[in-house]
Structure formats: structure tokens, C-alpha cells
Amino acid sequence: MPEQSLDTMERDDLLCCVRRHSFMMTDLALYLDSHPTDSDALAKFIEHRDLYQQYADAFAARFGALRKDQVSTAEGWLKKQ
């Protein structure tokens, strides 16, 4: 769970969290490619995936889309970074 409210985090802090969880998902996915039955690694992957989604959605709501699937209107392209 986040240490502070997502509503009060600064842009750079949110982006750092997004990147951290994205890296962990990539790292764990590579590990799971060769160890597909490791339930602990799968649980960690799911945990980081959920946190990544939470931080990415909070970032997009406040600062604009990070991914193409987060854009639903022109406003998604227009938010100031």
C-alpha cells in the first residue's frame, strides 16, 4: 500500500513509483519465464502489477496519460506536464 495518499504525491514521486513497479514487473516476468511454477514470484508479480496500475492511474488523472490506453479524450493529450 502506498505510504502517503496518491492525491498528495508530487509528479516526480508518482512517476518514480510507476517506474519502480514497472521494472519489478519486467524483472519478475523474466524470472517467471524460466520458473513458471514459482507461486511466490507470481504473487509478487501480481502485487507489483496492482500497485503499478494504481500509481499509473493516479498519475494519469492528475498529470496526463502515461500509456495510450489511458487516453479517452483530447484532454488526455492536452494536460500540461
N, C-alpha and C positions, 0 to 999 in steps of 0.2 A: 504494500500500500504506500502511496506517496507520503513523504514526511510532512509536506505542507500542502495547503489547498492548491489545486490546479488553477483556481481563479486568481491567485495572488502571485504565482510564479512569474518571473521575468521571461522575456522571449528567449534569451540565451540559455537560461536554466531549463526551460521546457525542451528546447531543441537538443540540448545535451542529453536529456533523459530519453528522447526519441532515438537518438543515435546510439546510446548505450544499449537499449533494449533491441534495436535492430541488429547491432553487432552480435549480441548474445544469441539471437535467433539464428543468424547465419552460422555462427560457430557451432551451436548445438545441432543444427540441421546437418552440417558436415559430419559431425560425430555420429548422428543417428543413421546416416547413410551406411556406415560400416558396423553399427551396433543397434540394429532396429528393435531389438527386444529389451533394451535398457529402459525400464519403466521410470527410473529416477531422472534420466536425461529427458525423457518425453515429458514428464511432469514439469521440469524446469523450462523446457521449450514452451509449453502451454502457458506457464506463468509469465514468461517474458513476452510472449505474443499478446497476452491480455493487457499487460502493462504498456507495451508499445502502442496498442490500439487506443488505450485510454489517453496517453500523452499526445499521440498524433492527433486525435480528435480535439483535445483541448487546445492544442497549438492552432489547428485549422480554424476553430471557432473564433479565436482571438486575433490571429495574425495572418490568416490566409492558408490556402491549401498547400500541403506538402506533397500530396500524390494526386494523380489525375482523377482517381475515383472520389475525391473529396470535393470536386467542383461540380456544382449543380446549376449555378447561375453565373452571369458575368461578374457579379460581386466577388466571386471566388478568385478571379484573376486580378481584380482591382484593389484589393486590400493592400495598404502600404506595409512594406516590410521594415 
